[in-house]
Amino acid sequence: MAFWTSNKSNLESVAVLTNQISELEAKVEANDLTATIRGPLNNRGGGQYDASDNNHNVYLDLGYPAIVDFFMLYHMYSRFGVAKKAIEWPVETGFKTAPTIDASESFLSEFKKVVKKTKFWQRMKGLDTRQRVGQYAGLYIRVRDGLTSDQPLAAALNGSGAIVSMTPLYQSQLTPTSYETDQNSDRFSLPVMYQLNTGDIGGRNKGSEASISIHWTRIVIAAEGSDNGGIFGVPVLESGYNDLVDLRKINGGMAEGIYKNAAMKVVFNISDTTNSSLKTTILATLKDQFDSFIWTPFRRAFVAAGMDVNLLQTTLTDPKNANTNSMNDFAASVGISSSILLGNQTGKLAGDQDEVASLSVVQSRRENWMTEMIESVIDWMIFNGVLPKEEYELEWDDLLSMSDEAKLGNAKTMTETNKNNFSAGGGLVYTDDEIRNSAGFDELGFDIPSEDLNEEDFEE
């Protein structure tokens, strides 16, 4: 039968094809990243192995998504342990201890009320975690001001008692609906109104879903990596998303291979010498008999007269090297060592070095991004009359400081160094005060005299 049966069917087929092409071009124009699909057609090179091969598309060839949206990022975070660790470890480590606030007694008194009423530090952890998943997160601060959420805060609030609650929200739950268009405004191009959908992706209170408009004055936005003054930052998992996809393929493929190998697959080969009537009889009862043998717990034998029985087994490839490559690349993308992400260490020295490097990153994050995020919330409270208009300063402890056990171990090493050097005819390498400092004790202000000193050594 000919493919083109009539002029009418010919025209209909052309129309369908034209529509499909138009839809594809519209999607391509909507986002330059999706133009990788057209690479082989127009030699644009996007996604074609860094433009070195225009006949292949790295995303299509390897099964990577052309666009990584919030839905994909959230579900990777919520259903893959490595991604979850990458999101939460810097937050949990950074908030291992809360910062100390250096301010007046009146300021601290009001702030303590806010902390107790709103569970402030818990909300800060929630806000930080959520903004790492997407491009931004928002903190919706409900207050008693007699106005609806879509109206701006018009007057100063009356102290900490005006705060009702603080709710951290994912990007999916808080969507900008209008922007400032006045070029003379300090907030030009920033959102004016947001739409809150509590039941969207990431929402946990499914029984109390709500959709309301919220004015920007009632929201504090957190967006790590937003270095252009906007609200859109960089999702933590975005640059390493392809590696996470590979890790899922490796882990899932290995698990599926083990499962299929464990599920016994049997091949029955009837001998050519078996007569045709016997073959017919065997085939008629084989399935029922074998199923009975498999599913009856106490059956230990199966008679397969005139047949050879073979098991289909596959030799699985060791996934260690492939897994390590993808894991290391993902670890590099998030700035956390793979030993931290996986929770294992191949050696004490290597593990200690990885931990120190990762803690250095978190300490820097504390003093920069986390300080900025917390100050933006406290400044909002000061500006709107929740806290007194006074100066304050955040101070963090040092994550890299030694534990008491490590300090004593270091002091012991210094003491042994003195002993060994003295025995070799040399002098003391470390003073008593230096050793006490390394152990975390106060200085004496003088060196402890040795036991062989004479009385005249104490005379002035």
C-alpha positions as CSV (number, residue, x, y, z in Angstrom):
1,M,0.0,0.0,0.0
2,A,1.3,3.4,-0.9
3,F,2.2,5.8,1.8
4,W,0.4,8.8,0.2
5,T,-3.1,7.5,-0.5
6,S,-4.7,10.8,-1.6
7,N,-4.0,14.5,-1.9
8,K,-6.2,15.1,1.2
9,S,-4.2,12.7,3.4
10,N,-1.0,14.1,2.0
11,L,-2.0,17.6,3.0
12,E,-3.2,16.4,6.4
13,S,0.1,14.7,7.1
14,V,2.0,17.8,6.1
15,A,-0.2,20.0,8.4
16,V,0.5,17.7,11.4
17,L,4.2,17.7,10.7
18,T,4.2,21.5,10.4
19,N,2.4,21.9,13.7
20,Q,4.9,19.6,15.4
21,I,7.8,21.6,14.1
22,S,6.2,24.9,15.2
23,E,5.6,23.5,18.7
24,L,9.3,22.4,18.9
25,E,10.5,25.8,17.7
26,A,8.3,27.6,20.2
27,K,9.8,25.5,23.1
28,V,13.3,26.2,21.8
29,E,12.7,30.0,21.6
30,A,11.3,29.9,25.2
31,N,14.6,28.9,26.7
32,D,18.0,28.9,25.0
33,L,19.0,25.8,27.0
34,T,16.4,23.7,25.1
35,A,18.1,24.8,21.9
36,T,20.4,21.8,22.5
37,I,17.7,19.7,20.9
38,R,18.3,21.6,17.6
39,G,22.0,21.3,17.7
40,P,22.4,18.6,15.0
41,L,20.0,20.6,12.7
42,N,21.5,24.0,12.9
43,N,25.0,23.4,14.2
44,R,24.5,25.8,17.1
45,G,26.6,23.5,19.3
46,G,24.7,23.8,22.5
47,G,25.0,20.5,24.4
48,Q,27.1,19.0,21.7
49,Y,30.0,17.9,23.9
50,D,31.2,21.5,24.4
51,A,30.6,22.2,20.6
52,S,33.3,19.7,19.6
53,D,30.8,17.4,17.9
54,N,27.7,18.8,16.3
55,N,26.4,15.3,15.3
56,H,25.6,14.3,18.8
57,N,23.7,15.8,21.8
58,V,25.2,15.1,25.2
59,Y,21.9,15.5,27.0
60,L,19.9,13.2,24.6
61,D,22.8,10.7,24.3
62,L,23.3,10.3,28.0
63,G,19.7,10.8,29.2
64,Y,20.2,14.2,30.9
65,P,17.4,16.7,31.1
66,A,17.8,19.8,28.9
67,I,16.2,22.0,31.7
68,V,16.5,21.4,35.4
69,D,13.5,22.9,37.1
70,F,12.4,23.2,40.8
71,F,10.3,20.0,40.6
72,M,13.3,18.0,39.6
73,L,15.6,19.6,42.1
74,Y,13.2,19.1,45.0
75,H,12.5,15.4,44.2
76,M,16.2,14.7,43.8
77,Y,16.7,16.3,47.3
78,S,13.8,14.5,48.9
79,R,14.5,11.0,47.4
80,F,18.3,10.7,47.1
81,G,20.5,10.5,50.2
82,V,23.6,12.1,48.6
83,A,21.6,15.1,47.4
84,K,19.9,15.5,50.7
85,K,23.3,15.4,52.5
86,A,24.7,18.0,50.1
87,I,21.8,20.4,50.9
88,E,21.6,19.8,54.6
89,W,25.1,19.2,55.9
90,P,26.4,22.8,55.5
91,V,23.2,24.1,57.2
92,E,23.2,21.6,60.1
93,T,27.0,22.2,60.6
94,G,26.6,25.9,60.3
95,F,23.8,26.1,62.9
96,K,25.5,23.6,65.2
97,T,25.8,26.5,67.5
98,A,23.8,29.8,67.1
99,P,25.8,33.0,66.8
100,T,26.2,35.3,69.7
101,I,24.6,38.7,69.3
102,D,26.5,41.6,70.7
103,A,24.0,44.3,71.5
104,S,22.4,46.3,74.4
105,E,20.5,44.6,77.2
106,S,17.2,46.1,76.0
107,F,17.8,44.8,72.4
108,L,18.7,41.3,73.6
109,S,15.7,41.2,75.9
110,E,13.3,41.9,73.0
111,F,15.2,39.5,70.7
112,K,15.0,36.7,73.3
113,K,11.2,37.1,73.3
114,V,11.2,36.8,69.5
115,V,13.4,33.7,69.6
116,K,11.2,32.0,72.1
117,K,7.9,32.9,70.4
118,T,8.9,32.1,66.8
119,K,11.5,29.4,67.3
120,F,13.8,31.8,65.5
121,W,16.9,29.7,64.9
122,Q,14.8,26.7,63.8
123,R,13.1,29.0,61.2
124,M,16.5,30.3,60.0
125,K,17.6,26.7,59.5
126,G,14.4,26.0,57.5
127,L,14.9,29.1,55.4
128,D,18.5,28.3,54.6
129,T,17.7,24.7,53.7
130,R,14.8,25.7,51.4
131,Q,16.8,28.3,49.5
132,R,19.6,25.8,48.8
133,V,17.1,23.5,47.1
134,G,15.7,26.1,44.6
135,Q,16.8,29.6,43.4
136,Y,15.3,31.3,46.4
137,A,13.2,30.8,49.5
138,G,11.0,33.2,51.4
139,L,10.2,33.9,55.0
140,Y,6.6,34.9,55.5
141,I,6.3,37.0,58.7
142,R,2.8,37.3,60.0
143,V,2.1,40.3,62.2
144,R,-0.8,41.9,64.0
145,D,-1.3,45.1,62.1
146,G,-5.0,44.9,61.2
147,L,-4.3,44.6,57.5
148,T,-4.7,41.8,55.0
149,S,-1.5,40.2,53.6
150,D,-1.8,41.8,50.2
151,Q,-1.5,45.3,51.8
152,P,1.9,46.8,52.6
153,L,3.0,47.3,56.2
154,A,2.1,50.9,56.8
155,A,3.1,51.7,60.4
156,A,5.7,50.6,62.9
157,L,4.7,47.6,64.9
158,N,4.5,47.6,68.6
159,G,7.5,45.5,69.7
160,S,8.0,41.7,69.7
161,G,4.3,41.1,70.7
162,A,3.3,42.1,67.2
163,I,4.9,39.0,65.6
164,V,2.5,36.1,65.1
165,S,4.6,33.6,63.2
166,M,7.4,33.1,60.8
167,T,7.1,30.5,58.0
168,P,9.9,29.5,55.6
169,L,8.6,28.7,52.1
170,Y,10.1,26.9,49.1
171,Q,10.3,28.6,45.7
172,S,7.4,26.6,44.5
173,Q,5.2,27.9,47.3
174,L,6.0,31.6,46.8
175,T,5.8,32.9,43.3
176,P,6.3,36.5,42.2
177,T,3.2,37.8,40.4
178,S,4.1,41.4,39.8
179,Y,7.3,43.5,39.6
180,E,8.3,47.1,40.3
181,T,8.4,48.9,36.9
182,D,9.3,52.4,38.0
183,Q,12.9,53.0,37.0
184,N,13.2,55.7,39.6
185,S,12.4,53.3,42.4
186,D,15.1,51.7,44.6
187,R,13.3,48.4,44.1
188,F,13.1,48.6,40.3
189,S,12.7,45.1,38.7
190,L,12.1,43.4,42.1
191,P,8.8,41.6,43.0
192,V,6.0,43.7,44.5
193,M,3.5,40.9,45.1
194,Y,3.8,37.2,45.7
195,Q,1.3,34.4,45.4
196,L,1.5,32.0,48.3
197,N,0.4,28.4,47.6
198,T,1.0,26.4,50.8
199,G,0.0,23.1,49.3
200,D,2.5,23.2,46.4
201,I,5.7,21.1,46.1
202,G,7.4,21.1,49.5
203,G,4.3,22.0,51.5
204,R,3.8,19.7,54.5
205,N,0.4,20.8,55.8
206,K,-1.7,19.2,53.2
207,G,-4.9,19.6,55.2
208,S,-4.6,23.4,55.4
209,E,-3.9,24.4,51.8
210,A,-4.2,28.1,51.1
211,S,-3.6,30.5,48.2
212,I,-3.2,34.2,49.1
213,S,-1.4,37.3,47.8
214,I,1.4,38.7,49.9
215,H,3.0,42.1,49.7
216,W,6.7,42.2,49.5
217,T,7.0,44.1,52.8
218,R,5.8,41.0,54.6
219,I,8.4,38.7,53.0
220,V,12.1,38.3,53.5
221,I,13.8,36.6,50.6
222,A,16.9,34.4,50.9
223,A,18.8,33.6,47.7
224,E,22.4,32.4,48.0
225,G,24.4,33.2,44.9
226,S,22.2,36.1,43.9
227,D,25.0,38.5,43.2
228,N,23.1,40.9,41.0
229,G,20.6,42.3,43.5
230,G,17.7,40.1,42.4
231,I,15.9,37.3,44.2
232,F,17.1,34.5,42.0
233,G,20.2,32.6,43.2
234,V,21.8,29.4,42.1
235,P,20.4,26.0,43.2
236,V,23.0,23.9,45.0
237,L,22.2,20.7,43.0
238,E,22.1,22.3,39.5
239,S,25.7,22.1,38.4
240,G,26.0,18.5,39.7
241,Y,22.6,17.3,38.6
242,N,23.9,15.2,35.7
243,D,26.2,13.4,38.1
244,L,23.3,12.7,40.4
245,V,21.4,11.2,37.5
246,D,24.4,9.0,36.7
247,L,24.7,7.9,40.4
248,R,21.0,6.9,40.3
249,K,21.6,4.9,37.1
250,I,24.5,3.1,38.6
251,N,22.9,2.4,41.9
252,G,19.5,1.5,40.4
253,G,21.0,-0.6,37.6
254,M,23.2,-2.6,40.0
255,A,20.2,-3.2,42.3
256,E,18.0,-4.2,39.4
257,G,20.8,-6.6,38.1
258,I,21.1,-8.2,41.5
259,Y,17.4,-8.6,41.8
260,K,17.0,-10.2,38.4
261,N,19.9,-12.5,39.1
262,A,18.3,-13.5,42.4
263,A,15.0,-14.2,40.6
264,M,15.7,-17.6,39.2
265,K,15.2,-17.7,35.4
266,V,15.2,-21.3,34.1
267,V,15.6,-22.5,30.5
268,F,14.3,-26.0,29.6
269,N,15.8,-27.6,26.6
270,I,13.9,-30.7,25.4
271,S,16.3,-33.3,23.9
272,D,16.0,-34.0,20.2
273,T,15.8,-37.7,21.0
274,T,12.6,-37.3,22.8
275,N,9.6,-38.4,20.7
276,S,7.0,-35.9,19.6
277,S,4.2,-37.4,21.8
278,L,6.3,-37.2,24.9
279,K,7.2,-33.6,24.0
280,T,3.6,-32.7,23.8
281,T,2.9,-34.3,27.2
282,I,5.9,-32.6,28.8
283,L,4.9,-29.1,27.5
284,A,1.3,-29.5,28.6
285,T,2.2,-30.0,32.3
286,L,5.6,-28.4,32.6
287,K,4.5,-24.9,33.6
288,D,2.1,-26.0,36.3
289,Q,4.6,-28.5,37.7
290,F,7.4,-26.0,37.8
291,D,5.3,-23.2,39.3
292,S,4.2,-25.7,42.0
293,F,7.8,-26.6,42.6
294,I,8.9,-22.9,42.9
295,W,6.0,-21.8,45.1
296,T,5.6,-24.8,47.4
297,P,8.0,-24.3,50.3
298,F,8.6,-27.9,51.2
299,R,9.2,-29.3,47.7
300,R,12.9,-30.2,47.3
301,A,12.9,-32.0,44.0
302,F,11.7,-31.5,40.4
303,V,11.8,-34.2,37.8
304,A,12.6,-32.9,34.3
305,A,12.6,-36.1,32.2
306,G,14.1,-35.7,28.7
307,M,15.2,-32.1,29.3
308,D,18.3,-30.1,30.1
309,V,17.8,-27.4,32.7
310,N,19.9,-24.2,32.7
311,L,19.8,-21.1,34.7
312,L,20.2,-17.7,33.1
313,Q,22.7,-15.7,35.1
314,T,24.5,-12.4,34.3
315,T,27.9,-11.4,35.5
316,L,27.5,-8.0,37.0
317,T,30.2,-5.3,36.4
318,D,31.8,-3.8,39.5
319,P,30.2,-0.3,39.7
320,K,32.9,1.0,42.0
321,N,35.0,3.0,39.5
322,A,31.9,4.5,37.7
323,N,30.4,5.4,41.1
324,T,33.6,7.0,42.3
325,N,33.9,9.1,39.2
326,S,30.4,10.5,39.4
327,M,30.6,10.9,43.2
328,N,33.8,12.9,43.0
329,D,32.4,15.1,40.3
330,F,29.3,15.8,42.3
331,A,31.3,16.5,45.4
332,A,33.4,19.0,43.5
333,S,30.2,20.8,42.3
334,V,28.9,21.3,45.9
335,G,32.3,22.0,47.6
336,I,32.0,19.1,50.0
337,S,34.3,16.1,50.1
338,S,32.9,12.8,49.1
339,S,34.0,11.3,52.4
340,I,31.8,13.8,54.2
341,L,28.8,13.2,51.8
342,L,29.1,9.4,52.1
343,G,29.9,9.4,55.8
344,N,33.0,7.1,55.5
345,Q,36.7,7.7,55.5
346,T,39.4,5.6,53.9
347,G,42.1,6.7,56.3
348,K,42.3,8.9,59.4
349,L,44.7,11.4,57.9
350,A,42.7,11.7,54.7
351,G,39.5,12.0,56.6
352,D,40.9,14.6,58.9
353,Q,42.1,16.7,56.0
354,D,38.7,16.4,54.2
355,E,36.9,17.4,57.4
356,V,39.1,20.5,57.9
357,A,38.7,21.6,54.3
358,S,34.9,21.2,54.5
359,L,34.6,22.9,57.8
360,S,36.6,25.8,56.4
361,V,34.0,26.2,53.7
362,V,31.2,26.1,56.3
363,Q,33.0,28.6,58.6
364,S,33.4,31.0,55.6
365,R,29.7,30.5,54.8
366,R,28.8,31.3,58.4
367,E,30.7,34.6,58.3
368,N,29.3,35.6,54.9
369,W,26.1,34.2,53.6
370,M,24.5,33.0,56.9
371,T,25.3,36.3,58.6
372,E,23.7,38.2,55.7
373,M,20.6,36.0,55.8
374,I,20.1,36.3,59.6
375,E,20.8,40.1,59.5
376,S,18.2,40.6,56.7
377,V,15.6,39.1,59.1
378,I,16.8,41.1,62.1
379,D,17.0,44.3,60.1
380,W,13.4,43.7,58.9
381,M,12.3,43.5,62.6
382,I,14.3,46.7,63.4
383,F,12.9,48.6,60.5
384,N,9.3,47.6,61.3
385,G,9.4,48.3,65.0
386,V,9.6,44.7,66.3
387,L,13.1,45.3,67.8
388,P,14.7,48.5,69.1
389,K,16.5,50.7,66.5
390,E,20.0,49.9,67.8
391,E,23.3,48.6,66.5
392,Y,24.1,44.9,66.9
393,E,26.7,42.4,65.7
394,L,26.7,38.7,65.0
395,E,29.7,36.7,66.2
396,W,30.3,33.0,65.4
397,D,32.4,30.5,67.3
398,D,35.2,28.8,65.4
399,L,34.3,25.4,63.8
400,L,38.0,24.7,63.3
401,S,39.0,25.1,66.9
402,M,40.3,21.9,68.5
403,S,38.3,19.8,70.9
404,D,39.5,19.5,74.5
405,E,40.9,16.0,73.7
406,A,42.8,17.4,70.6
407,K,44.2,20.3,72.7
408,L,45.5,18.0,75.4
409,G,47.0,15.7,72.7
410,N,48.7,18.7,71.1
411,A,50.1,19.8,74.5
412,K,51.4,16.3,75.1
413,T,53.2,16.3,71.7
414,M,54.8,19.6,72.6
415,T,56.0,18.3,75.9
416,E,57.5,15.2,74.4
417,T,59.2,17.4,71.8
418,N,60.8,19.4,74.6
419,K,61.9,16.1,76.4
420,N,63.4,14.6,73.2
421,N,65.2,17.8,72.3
422,F,66.6,18.3,75.9
423,S,67.8,14.6,76.0
424,A,69.7,15.3,72.7
425,G,71.5,18.2,74.4
426,G,69.4,21.0,73.1
427,G,67.2,23.5,74.8
428,L,63.5,23.7,75.3
429,V,61.5,24.2,72.1
430,Y,58.3,25.4,73.7
431,T,57.8,27.5,76.8
432,D,55.4,26.4,79.6
433,D,53.0,29.2,78.7
434,E,52.9,28.0,75.0
435,I,52.1,24.5,76.1
436,R,49.4,25.7,78.5
437,N,47.9,27.8,75.7
438,S,47.8,24.8,73.3
439,A,45.9,22.9,76.0
440,G,43.4,25.7,76.5
441,F,44.7,26.9,79.9
442,D,45.6,30.4,81.0
443,E,49.3,31.5,81.0
444,L,51.2,31.4,84.3
445,G,53.3,34.5,83.4
446,F,56.5,32.7,84.3
447,D,58.3,29.4,83.5
448,I,58.1,26.6,86.1
449,P,61.6,26.2,87.6
450,S,63.2,22.8,87.3
451,E,63.8,20.7,90.5
452,D,67.6,21.1,90.4
453,L,67.7,24.8,91.0
454,N,69.6,26.2,94.0
455,E,68.4,28.7,96.5
456,E,70.6,31.4,95.0
457,D,68.7,31.1,91.8
458,F,65.7,32.6,93.6
459,E,67.6,35.5,95.1
460,E,67.2,38.9,93.5
